[in-house]
Amino acid sequence: MFINYNKTIGLPVLAVKAGQKLCKVKDFVIDTNSGKFLGIFCIKSGFIFTSKYFIGEEKIKNFGKNALTIEDEKSLENPYQNETIAPMIKKRIKIKNNNVLTESGSDLGEVKNFEIDLISNKLSKIVVSGGIFQDFFRGEIIIPYSQIVSIGRDAIIVKDAVVKQIEGTQETQTKKELSATPICIKRGVGS
């Protein structure tokens, strides 16, 4: 089962025991060294203050289409008091909207979405957009986690092979288009 980042952000977090909305999903927590999905950050808006919580992946009962469910309010942790999560917050490394570059420095664009594989409990793939103009001609790029070299504060670095795969895909599409073009020309000329 794969969890789509864009479809999950903003979902309510419900406590199954109380049938109560506790907070809403704010972000995913991923170990940028291993790609492991650790859990989620959620926020609870009060009258004056907004509280931020961490829910470990082992405490998440289900990712539903309309809500994320947990057992009860005890599943909510203070992220700043969690020994694993607090240092990650200080690093301020994000995946969504982070720049994507190849090892040789080619700019591929920004991450617009990503997915988590709940079976392996790891980052599965990132979806990269080069902007409206580039997306129109080449489309968005889907990069599997196996092609990611590192995830840092300023950029996600991917293997150079990604560019070759993009070029190979575009070449295959161009060949198909070229092979279709003469047929259209021949029909026009022969009539």
DOLOKOL-497337 format. One record per residue: x, y, z of N, C-alpha, C in turn. Coordinates in steps of 0.02 Angstrom, whole numbers, plus 50000, padded with zeros to 5 digits. Example, Ala and Ser with C-alpha at 12.3 -4.5 7.8 and 13.67 -1.06 7.14 Angstrom:
residues 2
506604971650390506154977550390506604983550390 506424988850354506844994750357506455000250394 
END
This chain:
residues 191
500434994150000500005000050000500455006250000 500275010949958500655017149952500255023049978 500595027450014500265033450040500535039450003 500085043249973500245049149935500275055249981 500835058749981500935064550024500385069750015 500285072049953499805077449939499095075649960 498915069349954498235067249972498145066350048 498705065950084498665064650157498705071150198 499075076050173499155082250210498475085650218 498325087550280497685090950295497135086250319 497255079650314496735074950338496665075450414 496065074450440495985074450512496285068050542 496535068550604496775062850641496245061250693 495955055250688495405053350733495625048050783 495405048950845495515043950897494945038950894 495115032650881494605027450873494205026350937 494535026250994494185024951058493665030351074 493835036651060493385042151078492955044551019 493135042450958492775044950899492845052450893 493445054950908493555062250913494135064350868 494045070150835494585073050795495075076350843 495705074150840496215076750885496635082250854 496785081550790497205086350755497165084950680 497585088250640497605086550569498325085650546 498415081550495499075079850470499415086050440 500025087350463500405093150440500995091150395 501335085550412501915083550372502095076350388 502495073350344502765066650356503455067350388 503645062650429504315062550459504685056650428 505225058350392505615053250357506345054050376 506665048450393507375048450407507725049450340 508035055250331508325056950266508955052750250 509235049350299509815045050286509615038250259 509055035650282508845028950262508205028750221 507835034350218507205034450183506635031450222 506765029550285506255026250326505715031250349 505095029150342504525033050365504465032050440 504515037550479504505037150552503825038850582 503425042750545502775044850571502555051350540 502125054850575501865061250550501895066650603 501915072750579501795078550622501065080450612 500745082350665500065084950659500005091250701 499515095350684499415101550721498695101850747 498645105050805497995106050837497935113450850 497465116550817497365123750825496905125150884 497155129450927496755131650984496515138750972 496225141651024495965148451018496525153451004 497095152751038497655157351028498265153750999 498405147751025499015144151006498865138150962 499385136150924499355130050885499865125250915 499655119150929500105114150957500325109350902 500965107250906501245102550857501375096050893 501175090450861501275083850890501605079250840 501895073950866502185068650826501805062250841 501645058450789501335051850797501795046850761 502085042250799502525037150771502145032450725 502475029950674502145025650625501835019450657 502125016950711501855011050744501205012550780 501045018850792500435020750827499865022650779 500015022850715499505024350665499125017950649 498475018050660498065012150646497935011450571 497755017050539497575016650468497615023450435 497815023350371497785029250328497165028250286 496625031650304496015031050264495975036550212 495495035950169495395040950116495195047750145 494825047650200494565053850229494855055550297 495245051050327495545052350392496095047350407 496525049350453497045044950481496805043150550 496855036750569496595034650634497155032250680 497075033850744497525031450796497085028850853 497395025350901497015022350955496685027751000 497105032151027496845037251072497345043051077 497185047751120497585053851128498295052451155 498395046651186499045044851212499555043851156 499325043051095499775042051037500115048551016 499865054251041500165060751023500765062151068 501335063651037501945065151075502175072251061 502535075051108502865081451097503495079951054 503525082450992504095080750949504765083250975 504755088551014505375091551039505675087551097 505265082951125505515078751180505675071651157 505585070351093505755063751065506475063851042 506885059251069507605059151055507775058250982 507365054750945507485053550874507245059350831 506685062150848506355067150806506635074250817 506785076050878507035082850893507635084850851 508155080650843508715082550801508525083450727 508035079550705507805080150636507455086850624 507095089250673506755095750668507275101250660 507825100750698508355105750695508695106050627 508745100250593509065100050526508655103650474 507995103850483507535107350438507595104950365 507645098450357507675095550290506965093650269 506785095950210506115094450184506195090350120 505675086950102505675083250039505255087149988 504635088650006504215092349960504495099349950 504495101649888504755108149866505515108749870 505865103249885506585103349885506835102749812 507395105749797507685105349730507965098449718 507935096249655508215089749636508755090849583 509355088449599509935089049554510235082149544 510555081249486510925075049475511615075749507 511975070149511512645070149540513115074849500 512985075649436513415080049395513155087149393 512625088649430512395095549437511825097849392 511515093349355510945095249313510325096349357 509995101949348509405103749387508795100449354 508445096149391507855092849364507205096149385 507235100449436506625103949458506535103149533 505895103349555505715102949625505245097049637 505285094249698504835088849717504135091849728 503645089249692502955091549699502525086549738 502765080449744502395075349780502865069449793 502675065049839503055058849849502595053749881 502835047549880502445042049908502855037949957 502505035050006502805030550055502515023650042 502945018650041502725011650036502645009050107 502035007550127501905005450196502124998250209 502254994350157502504987550167503234987750188 503634991550151504344992250168504454997850220 503945001950229503965007650275504505012650255 504575013750189505085018250164504805022850110 505195028050097505055032450041505075028249978 504575028649937504535024549877504765028249815 504505034349806504685038349747504535045649759 504865049849719504715056949719504475058949650 504045063949648503785066649585504075073649577 504445074649522504815080849511504505084749454 504415091249465504165095749414504705100649395 504805101649331505295106549306504985113249292 504355114049310503995120249295503495118949239 503045123649228502505122749180502775121349110 503265125149088503535124449020503855117549011 504295115549057504625109049051504125103349059 503655103949105503165098649115502735097649053 502605103049016502205102548956502565098248904 503215099048897503595095348847503835088548870 504065087948931504345081548954503905078049005 503455081649037503045078749090503405078849156 503065077149208503385076649274503825070349274 504345070549315504805064949320504655061049383 504575054549377504485050249436505145046749448 505435047949507506085045249523506015040349582 506175033949572506135029149627506665030549679 506535028549740507005029749796507695026749782 507715021249745508365018049730508835022549690 508565027749658508975032349618509195038449658 508975039049721509155044749763509825043349798 510295048049790510955047449821510935050349891 510645056349899510595059549964510025064549966 509775065650027509255070550038509545075650087 509635081850063509935086950105509485093050111 509705097850150509315103850162509215108050099 509725108350057509695112549997509485108749934 509575102149933509405098449873509365090949886 508995087649843508995080349841509435078549781 509935074449792510395072549738510195065549714 510125064949647509945058549616510505056349569 510495050049552511005047249507510945050349438 511515050949403511525053549335511115049149288 511035042849304510645038249262509925040549252 509665044649298508985047249291508915051249227 509415055349211509395059449149509395054949088 509795049549089509805044849033509135041549024 508805039849080508145036749076507635041649047 507685048049066507225053149040507335053848965 507965054348945508125055048874507905048948835 507995042948863507775036848831507025036648822 506655038848872505925039148868505715044148815 506025049948813505845055048764506025052648693 506595049148685506805046648621506295041448595 506065037048640505575032048621504925035348599 504705040548635504095044048617504185047548550 504775050648538504905054148475504895049148417 505195043248426505195038248373504495036148355 504065035248407503375033448395503015038948356 503145045248376502835050948341503085051348270 503735050348258504015050748191503755045048147 503675039148176503425033548136502695034648119 502335038448159501635039848144501565045448093 502045050048092501995055848048501985054047973 502455049747948502445048147876501785045047854 501475041147896500835038047878500315043547864 500305048547907499835054147898500005057947834 500645058947820500845062647760500665058647697 500795052047699500635047947641499885048147626 499475047847676498755048047664498555054747634 498855060047658498695066747631498915067447559 499495064747541499765065347474499385060947426 499205054947445498875050147401498155051847385 497845056347421497135057647408497015062347352 
END
